[in-house]
Amino acid sequence: MAKRRSSPSDVKPMLATLIDQPFDSPNWIYEIKWDGYRVIAYLNKGRVEMRSRNNLSFNEKFDVIREALAKWNIKAVVDGEIVALDENGRADFQQLQNALKHRDTAHLVYYIFDILWYDGKDLTQLPLLERKEILKSIFPEKEDRIRYSDHIVEKGIHFLSTAVRHGLEGIMAKKSDSVYEAGARNSNWLKMKNSHRMEAIICGFTLPRRSRKFFGAVVLGKYRGKKLVYIGHSGSGFNDKDLKELWKKFQPLKTDKCPFEIVPRTNQPASWLKPELVCEVKFSEWTKDNMLRHPIFAGLREDKKASNEKNEKMIKKLLLSDESLKEQVIRIGRRELKLTNLNKVYWPREKYTKRDLLNYYHEIAPYILPYMVDRPQSLNRHPNGIEGANFYQKNTAGKVADWVTTYRFDSETQGPIDFMVCTDEASLLYMASLGCIEMNPWHSRTAAPHRPDWCVIDLDPDGNPYDQVISVALVIKGLLDEIKVPAYCKTSGATGMHIYIPLKAKYTYDQSRMLARLIVEMAQQDPRIASFTSLVRTPAKRKKKIYLDFLQNREIQTLAAPYSIRPRPGATVSTPLYWEELKKGLKPGIFTMLNIFDRLKREGDLFKPVLGKGIDLEKVIKRMETMQT
């Protein structure tokens, strides 16, 4: 319940984490990402104070918005974005810049998307949708400069493509039950940007050419991790007033030292600046050398600090950044987790700690959760890291927190087993906090426990070179193409490979296992792989041959999830691949917890179709019978 006390005067806005790929989820809402200035507004029966994300007053700069808010006769704290709308009703950041500089007649609007306090009550701990309902119920009518920022549910992928098509900056994804964590940046609020707009840091300027005054172009940089790198220069988008005003801002920042580790080549001699000014640019694409093609200056971001731009990429150590803390209590959504032994080394050679493991699963959550949510888990616990003793825990009855969801499975041999169920990021991190380096979900969900979402073929080598694993996978892929079965592959993260076939929970485990067995029996007859493959499970009996494992398709059987870390040196990750990547020389160990995010940024989640349309098993069996006659 919301608590009544005096309203605060210095709320820090909740911040979003940048991700590169949109996603669909019924547990998330999606809003337009407005291209303007973030503003927290404090309303007290006609008195208004507007503050930037850096707690600077915006009352004078946006006096028309302040006057409109003053008519809203309530006591509240609201959060939103001030934008300038063009003649087509779209947010135009350059017009917003002009409005600030020249006090012109740009049409300013304050889009409000959240309410934090109302009538003396703290609403920040209420679920987001509940807060938005309260905001909408009290919203003023017929006030054009104050608008409610609406949302849609579930359809994030289509919403982003629509936003980009209409020239918008991007979209926000917010977990529908998330609380408002003032000043925090976490994965309950995510932002996905139009890939052709971005913020960059002005690191220098070049001499002007011909008739241009003051300077020719700005030299642009971007943080990659903690390293500032050169990404190009822009001489477009400036008018005479811009050139003069920027020139004045450059003077106190001039320095003889280049802010980049490697001095870039520019088309004119460059003067260097301390990297403190943030600007927005538009561009056509990234080049192969990671440079902006045709960048156009769109305006300064006076509301943002260059130091914060270090966090604009998908952030490493976002969740637990203070290495001096051995334990920490964090809030994920509506759950509090007490995390202990954070400095315990889990990977001795690499010096990776339990903190690093938790940070990884926090960061990878949007990608791994589609393959984890609502699935019972087999917990493989490594409380002392990869070189310590591990143990499997399936029955969690009375051994997990009260809020953790469990699913009872009646085993014929072991009796009732209460499996832990992953439901959200909090439960994912809870498992990691127990020492679960890898995540092992069922193939089916609790809603249909006897019907798997996929059929899996596990290629399990016994000391075989990985090139042989690749050869086997390609033979199976050729066979599946012949019978028109879509399939998707991933490294196991260890020595093998997993091939998944989407079923969409339409068939039983027996049917799934039958399909996998038929496929591997046909594949094993291929002379290209027959000499180094086997259908015998026991390594001692198959003698250095790759086991074509179809028995994974059983109830309560599990495999490492896509994007799961494996308890192996290097912190390798089970990584989805393009079939075209299966070439001689590929090594599964190249995909790790450190570089998987760069891959996701480039390629997105290649495994999504596994959760899509399932095959028609009857038609597939008929095609296989035809091939054998």
N, C-alpha and C positions, 0 to 999 in steps of 0.2 A: 504494500500500500504506500502511496506517496506520502512523504512526511511534510508537515507544515513547519516552516521556519522562515526567517527573513531571506529574501532572494540574494544571491551572490552578486558581486560587482566586477569580477575578473575571471569569468569562465574561459578556459582554454578550449578551443574547438577540438572535437574528436577528428582524428586524421585517418585517411584511407591508405591502404597499401596498393601500390601499382602492380597489376598483373598484365600479362600479354595476351591472354586468350579468354574470350567470353565463354560463358557456360550457362546451361539451363538447370534450374533447380526450383521445385515448388516451395522450398524453405527460404527463398531469397526474393527480395523485391528489387526493381531496377528503376533508376531515375536518370534524367538527363544530367550530364555533367556540364554545368553552366560555365561559360568562358568569361569570368569576371573576377570580382573581389569578394572573398569570404568575409562575412560580417556577422558578428554576434550582436544582437540588439537587445537592450535592456529597457523595458517599457514600464512606466509607473504613472498610470492615469494622466497621460498627456505629456509627461516628461520622458525624454528619449536620450539614450546614450548609445551610439554605435561604435563598435570596436573592431579593429582588424584582427587577423590571426596572430599578429605580433603585439596586440593590445594597444594599438595607436588609435586615437579618436578619428572617426570618419564623419563626424557631425558636420563640419564645415565643408568638406569636399562633396558630400552627398546631401546637401541641405534639403533638396526636394524630396528625398526619401525620408529624411527625418521629419519633415512637415507632414507627410502622409502617415507615418507611423504615429505621430502625435494625436491624430484623429481617432486612432484605435484605442479606445478608452479602457485599457486593461492593465493588470500588473502581471508581467510575464518576461521570460527570457527566451528569445527565439534565435534560430540559426539558419542562415541562408546565404545567398550569393547575389550581389548587385551586378547587373549587366546593362549594357546599352544595346537596344534593339534597332536593327536596320529597318528599311522600308518593307521588308518581307517578314518582319517579326522574328528574325534570327539574331542571336547574340553576336555582337561584333566587337572584339576586343580593341581594335584600333579606334573605333568610335568612342569606346569607353576612355581610352587614353586621351583622345581629343577633348572629351568632356571635362576631364580633370585639368588639362593644361590650359584650355582656352575658354572654359565655362560656356561652351556652345550649347545648342539646343538639342543635343542627343537625347533620345527617349530612354531615360533610366528607369529600371524596374528592379525591385527586390523580390527574388524568388525565395520563399521560405520553405524549408524542407523538414524542420524539426522544432520541437518546443521542449525546453529543458526545465522551466519553472512556470507555474501558473497559480496565481492567487495565493502566493506564499507556500506552495507545495513543490517539493523537489520531485520532478518526474523522471530524472535521469535513469533510475533503476527499473522503470517500466519497460516492457517490450516495445520495440520500435513501432510496430503497427498500432499499438495502443496509444503511443504518443502522437502518431500522425492522425489518428481518429479524433483525439482531443483538439489538436491544432485545427483540423478541418471544421470541427463543430463550432469553433469560436471565430472563424476567419471573417474579416470584414467584407461586406458586399459593396460592389460598385466603387472599388478603389483600385484604379488601373495600375498604379505604381507599386502595389503590394499584391503579389500573386502566390497562390499555393502551388508548390512544386509536387505534382502528382507522380504516380508510379505505376508500373505494371508488375505482375507476378509471373515468375517462372521463366519467361521467354527472353533470356539475356542475349542469346546469339543473334536472333532476328532483330532485337532492339538495337544492338550496337551497329549492325549493318545498315539499319534504317537511319540511325543518327549520323553515321559517316556519309551516307548518301545525301543527306540534307546539310552537309557541311558543318555539323556540330563538333564540339571538341571531343566528346566521348560520352560514356555513361558511368554511373555509379551502381555497384551491386552492394546491397546491404542485407545482412541476415535479418529476417523478419522478427525474430525474438531478441535481437541484440539490445543490450543496455547502452546508454550513452557514457562512454569512458572519456571524460574530459582530458584533453592533452595527450591522449594515447593514440598510437598508430598500431592497428592490429588487423587481423584477417576477417573480422566481422564486417568491416567496411572495405570494399575494394573499388579501385578505379581502373577503367579500361579506356584508353585514349585513342582518338583518331591517330593512326600511325604516321600521319603526315603533318602533325602539329606537335610541338614540344617546347619545353623550356631549356634554354642554354645559358651559359655563363659568358659574359663579355670579358675576354682575357687580354684584349689589346685592340689596336686600330691601325690602319694603314694610311699612308700619305694620300691626299686627294690627287686626282688627275684632271687635266683640262680645267673646266670652269667650276668644278665643284669646290666648295669651301669647307674648311675645318678638317674633315677626314674622308677617306675613300670608302672603307669597309670596316666592319667590326670583326674581330677574330674571335671565334666561338670555341668553347670547350664544354666538356661534360664529364662528370665523375663516373668512372667505372670502378666500383668499390671505393677505395680511398684515393685512387689515382686520378688526377685531372688530365684528360687527353684532348687533343685537338680534333675537332670534327668539321672544320671548314670555316669560311668567312662569307659575310653577306654585305653587299653594297647596295641592295635593293630595299625598298620600303620606306625610305627616309624622305621627308620634305625639308625645306630650308630651316624651318623652325626646329624640327627634330635634330638636325645636324648641329645647330647652335646649342640647343639645350643639352644634348648628350656631351658635346665638347666640354661644356662647363663642368658636367659631372665627372668627366674623365680626369680633369687636372689634378685633384687631390689624390687620385689613385695611381698616378704614373709611377713606374718603377723601372729600374735598369735590368731587373731579373725576369727572365721569361718564366711564366708560371707552369710551363710544360716541361716534363723531363727531357723530351727531345724537341729542339727548336724547329717549328714547322717552316716550310717554304711558303711564302705568300707572294702574291703577284706584284706587290709594292713593298718598300721597306716598312717594317712594323714597329710601333711603339707599344710597350707592354704595360698592363694595368694589374693592380692587385685584383684577384678574382672575386669581386664582391657584388657586381651588378648582374641581376638575372633578367633575361629578356625572353620573349616568346617569338618563335619563328615558324613559318610555314615552309614546307619543302616538298619536292616531288618524289624522292625515294632515297634510301641509303645505298651508297655504292658498295662494291665488293671490299673496298678498303676502309669501310665504316666511316665514310664521309657523307655529309649532307649534300645532295644534289639540288641546285637552284634554291638555296635558302633565302627567304624573304623576311626581313625584320618586321615584326608586328607590334612591338611596343615593349617598354620596360615592365617588369613585374615588381613594382615597388612594395608589394605586400609579401614578397618572399625573400628569404635570405639564401645566399649562395651556399652557405654551410649546410643548409637543409637539403640541397640538391644531391648530396651524397646518398640520401635515402630514397631517391626517386626510382632506382632500379628495384627489382624484387630483392628485399633487404636481407642480407646475412645477419645473423644474430639479432634479429628484430625483437624477438620475444624476451630473451634473457641475455642482456648485453653486459651486465656488470659482473666481471669475472672475479671480483673480490667476494661475492656472495656465495657461500656454500649451499645455502638453501633459500628458497623464495616462495612466497605465496602469490599466485597470479590468478586473475579472473579471466575466464574464457566464456563469453556469453554470460549465462546466469550461474555458472559453476565456478567455485573456487578450488584450485588445486594447490596442494603443498608439495613442492618439488625439493627433494633432498639430494645430497651427495653430488651436487652439480659439477664439482671439479674432479670427480672420479674419472680416471682415464679408462676409456673403453677400447681405444685402438692405440696400443703402446708405441708402435713404430711411428705412427702419424701424430701422436699426442692429441688425438681427438677425444673429447670428454663427453660425459652424459649431457652436459649443457649443449654441446654441438648436435647431439642426437635429437634433443627436444626442439632446438631451433630449426633443424631440418624438417621435422614432421610438422611444425607450425607453418613453415614456409611452403611445403609441398601439399598442404591440406586440400586446397581447391582441386588439385589434380588426382590425388590418391583417394579422396573420400567417395567419389562415385563408385569405386570398386570395393568399398569397405562398409558403407552405411547399410544398416539393417541386416548385416551378415554376422552370424556367430563366428567367433575367433578361436583359434588354437594358439595359446600363448607360449611362445618359445622364449623363455626368460634367461638373460645373461646378466645377472646382477653385478658381476665383476668384470664385464667386458668380454671381448672375443676370445681372450686366452684363459678366462676363468671357466669354472664349471657352469653348464647350462642345464635347464630342465624344462620339460613341456608341462603345461598346466591347462587341462581342458575343463575340469570341474572347478568352478569358482564359487560354489555355494558357501556363503559366509566368509569369503576371503577377499571380497572387493567392497568398495565404498557403497553405501546404501543407495546412492543415486544412480549407480551403474545398472543398465538394463541387462538382464540375463534371459536365456532361452533354454528351457528344459527339453532334453532329448532322451528318450527312453531307449537305452542300448540293450540289446539282447544279452550281451556278455558282461557288461559293466553296470547295468541298472541305470537309474536316472542320472544324467549329467547336466549340470547347469552351465552352459557356455556363456561367456561374456559376449555381448553384442555391441558392435561399434555403432553409435548413433550420430555422432557429430565430432567436431574437432576436439572438444573437451575429453571425450572418451578415447580418441586417438592418442592424445598426449598422455592421458592416464595410463594407457598401455605402455607407451614409451617410458614413462616414469617408473614402471615396474621392471624395466630392463629388457623390454621387448625391442630388440634391435630390428628384427624383421617383423612384418605384419602378414599373418596367415589367415585370410578369410575363407569361409565356405564358398562353394560355387553357387549356392542358392541363398535366398533371403528368407527371413522368418515368415514373410507373408506366403511363401510357397516353398517350404523347406525340402520337399521331396522332388522339386523340379529345378534343376540347375539353369543358370542364365547362360552358361557356355559349356561346350564340350572342350576338353583340353587333351593335348598330346604332349607328353613330357619326354624330351630327348635327353637321356641320362647317360653320359659317357662314363667309361671306366678307365680313365687315363688316356683316352683318345685325344688326338690333336683337334683343336676347335675347327679347323678346316673340314674335318670329317663331319662334325656336327652340322656345319653349314651345308655340306653336300646332301645330307639326309633331309634337312629342312627343305631344300630346294626340290628334291624329288617328291616329297609329300605335297609341296605347293603345286607342282606340275600336275599331280594326280587330282588334287582338289579343284584345280582350274578345269580339268576335263569333266568333272562331275558337277561343275558350276556351284561350288561351295565357297563362299567368302571365308577367308581365314586371315588371322593377324598374329604376328610373331613378336616375341620379346626375349631378351636375354634372361636367363634365370637369375643373373647377378652372381652366379657361381661358375660352373663349368658347362652347364647345359643350355637348353633353349626350350621355350614353351610356345606351342601353337594353339591358338584359341579359335573356336568356331561359335558364332552367336546362335543361341537357341531361344532366347527370350522366354525362358521358363515354360515352354510349351510341351516338354517331354520329360520322362522320368530319368532317374540316374541309370537305370538298367538300359534304357534306350540310348542314352548318351554314351555309355560304356560300349554298347554294341557297335555304335557308329565308329567310335575311335578304334575299336579292335578291327573292324573291317578295313578301315583306312590303312592301319599300320601293317596288316597282313598283306594287303595288296602292294604297299610300298616296299616291304621287305623282300619281295620277289624281284625287284628291279636289280639287274646285275651290277649297276653302278655302285650300289651300296650293300649288296647282300653279304659281302665278305666281312664287313665290320659292323653289322647290326644284328640284333637278337631280340627275340620275344621272351627270353628267359630272364626272370627278375633277379635272381641271385648272382652277384658279381663273380663269385668263385666259379660258378657254372658257365657263365657266358665269356669269361676269359678275354678281357680287354676289348669288349664290343659295346656299342652304343645300345642301350636298352630303349626300345620303343614302348614307352610306358602308357598303356591305355587304362590301367587300373586306377589312375587318379580320379576317375569319374565314379566316385562312390560317396555315399552320404558320410558326412563329417570329415572327409578327406580335404586337405588344404594345400595350397601352393603360395609361394611368396607373391604378394599383390604387385601389380604394376606400380613402379616408383618406390617400392619397398627397398630399404637398405638391407644388405646381407651381412651377417656377422663374419666378415672376411677381411683380410688386410686390404687397405685402400678404401674401405667403406664403399664397396661397389653397390650399384643400384640395378634392380631388375628393370630393364629399359626397353620400351616398345621401339621397333625398328620398321623402316620401309623394307619390303622384300628386296628392293634393288640394292640395299646396303649389305646384303648377305653375299660377300665376296671374299676370296682368299685373302687372308691377313687380318680379317676382323677379329678383335679380341674383346671379350665381354668385360674385361677389367678396365677398359678405357672409360667406362661410364661410372661416375662416382658421385657422392653427395656434394662435391664441390663444383662439378661442371654440368650437372644435369639441368640446371636452370638456364644456362646458356643455350642448351639444346631445345628446351621447351620454348624459349623465346623465339628461336628460329622456326621450329617445326610445329609447336603446339602439341596437343595430346593425340598421338597417332592411334591410340587404342579405343577411342570413343565408339567406333562402329561395333565393337564387341557387345555393347549394351543396346544396340539398335535392333533392327528387324532380324528375326530369327529365320533359320532355314526351314524349308518344307521337307521334313525327313522322308516322307513317303516317296516324293519325287527323286530325292537323292539316292535312295536305295534302288529304285528302278534304274537309274542311270548306271549305278555300279553293277547291277545284274547284267545290263546290256553290254558293258565293257568286258565282262567275264565270259560272255557267250561267243 
